[in-house]
Every structure is written in C-alpha cells, then in structure tokens.
Amino acid sequence: MRVVRGEHTTITHAYVLTGNGSRDIRVLSALAEKYDHSKILKTPQTPIKTGTGLTVVARALATLLNMRITVNRYLVLIDREHVESIREAERKFMEYGLEIIGTEELAEGSWMFKVKKGIKEANIYMVLLGTRKRIEENIAKLILLVYGEKVEENKEAVNNWLRKHKLEDTDLVRKATRNQLEKAFPTLTKALEKLASNT
C-alpha cells in the first residue's frame, strides 16, 4: 500500500483520517509499504481543521460522506487516550448522523464499523494507537524488539532515542520485520491486513 497526501489519484482504496497526528501518518506510510502495493491510501483535504480526537474524526467522516466522492473505506488512526470504548465511538458517529449497520472487532482496540449516511454506506476501520495513551508506546516497543533497548514509553524519551541514533520514526519502521511490526502495532497491522484483503 502507498499513502499519498491530498494529491490527485484516480483510484483510492481508502481515505485516512487521524485524531491529530503527523507522526501517525508517517508511521502508517512506512508500515503500509509492507502490504498490498497496488492499493492507494489517501489523506484527503477536508474542510474540518480544528480540534483533536474522536470529535474531529466523526465530523470529518460526516463531511466526507456528504460529499460527491466514490471512496467508501476509511482508515481512522487515533490515540487510545481519545477513545474509551467501542460504544463511545459508536455514540460519537451517531451524534454526527452516521447510522451503525454493523461492527466487527479486528483486534483489541481495532474495529471495523459498517455505517450509513443517507444513501451512502461505508466501512470505517478504526485503529487505537498506544497501549495506554499514544503512539509513542508502540514505538518504544518496536525499539525494544528491533534494537533490544528499553525506552520509556513517552514522546520525549522516544524522540531523544531516535535523535541519539540519528533515526527518523520511519527508518525504524522500515528496518523492522513484519513480525516485529505486528507485535509492536497489533491494532494497525490487523486493520491493514483487513483493508488489503478488502477489494
């Protein structure tokens, strides 16, 4: 899979939305390379720019589903601290006019929602990042798996480790094996597997 940002592509397999993270998109871009290369994931330009977390995602989904676009798959990346449960996600979607038709748990903290808004139906793959709060916890685990070094699971410690080793977060992801990525990012890899198999 290839992640493109707002550029024009004829066939987009899924749109990608985040709670607030540029790091989320960078990590996804490097990780998606390990999956079906023919499929394009696109981060769309939406009119929704303010806010973070579940509210901004639900608002963006409602806006996109009102637009004249043919994409019916959405990959949502959001830090775990913003979503307490699958029920909270469902309530927030319904608050913005999305009818929940079905829900499937892909892994603990990774779900697929089948939703409807007006006559449009869509599949929303929601991925919670972090083991307790945010994506840096996944990155710390990946550092341990790839380099055998234990790093505190917070943004400052992870950034310091990467800087010290002259690495970007994307370098770390590209160096890792698929097995290591599945252990460090179980919610994201499960969703990508499902997305890759979804035609």
Rosetta blueprint (number, residue, H / E / L):
1 M L
2 R E
3 V E
4 V E
5 R E
6 G L
7 E L
8 H L
9 T L
10 T L
11 I L
12 T L
13 H L
14 A E
15 Y E
16 V E
17 L E
18 T E
19 G L
20 N L
21 G L
22 S H
23 R H
24 D H
25 I H
26 R H
27 V H
28 L H
29 S H
30 A H
31 L H
32 A H
33 E L
34 K L
35 Y L
36 D L
37 H L
38 S L
39 K L
40 I E
41 L E
42 K E
43 T E
44 P L
45 Q L
46 T L
47 P L
48 I L
49 K L
50 T L
51 G L
52 T L
53 G H
54 L H
55 T H
56 V H
57 V H
58 A H
59 R H
60 A H
61 L H
62 A H
63 T H
64 L H
65 L H
66 N H
67 M L
68 R L
69 I L
70 T L
71 V L
72 N L
73 R E
74 Y E
75 L E
76 V E
77 L E
78 I E
79 D E
80 R H
81 E H
82 H H
83 V L
84 E L
85 S L
86 I H
87 R H
88 E H
89 A H
90 E H
91 R H
92 K H
93 F H
94 M H
95 E H
96 Y L
97 G L
98 L L
99 E E
100 I E
101 I E
102 G E
103 T E
104 E E
105 E E
106 L E
107 A E
108 E L
109 G L
110 S E
111 W E
112 M E
113 F E
114 K E
115 V E
116 K E
117 K E
118 G L
119 I L
120 K E
121 E E
122 A E
123 N E
124 I E
125 Y E
126 M E
127 V E
128 L E
129 L E
130 G L
131 T L
132 R L
133 K L
134 R L
135 I L
136 E H
137 E H
138 N H
139 I H
140 A H
141 K H
142 L H
143 I H
144 L H
145 L H
146 V H
147 Y H
148 G L
149 E L
150 K L
151 V L
152 E L
153 E L
154 N L
155 K H
156 E H
157 A H
158 V H
159 N H
160 N H
161 W H
162 L H
163 R H
164 K H
165 H L
166 K L
167 L L
168 E L
169 D H
170 T H
171 D H
172 L H
173 V H
174 R H
175 K H
176 A L
177 T L
178 R H
179 N H
180 Q H
181 L H
182 E H
183 K H
184 A H
185 F L
186 P H
187 T H
188 L H
189 T H
190 K H
191 A H
192 L H
193 E H
194 K H
195 L H
196 A H
197 S H
198 N L
199 T L
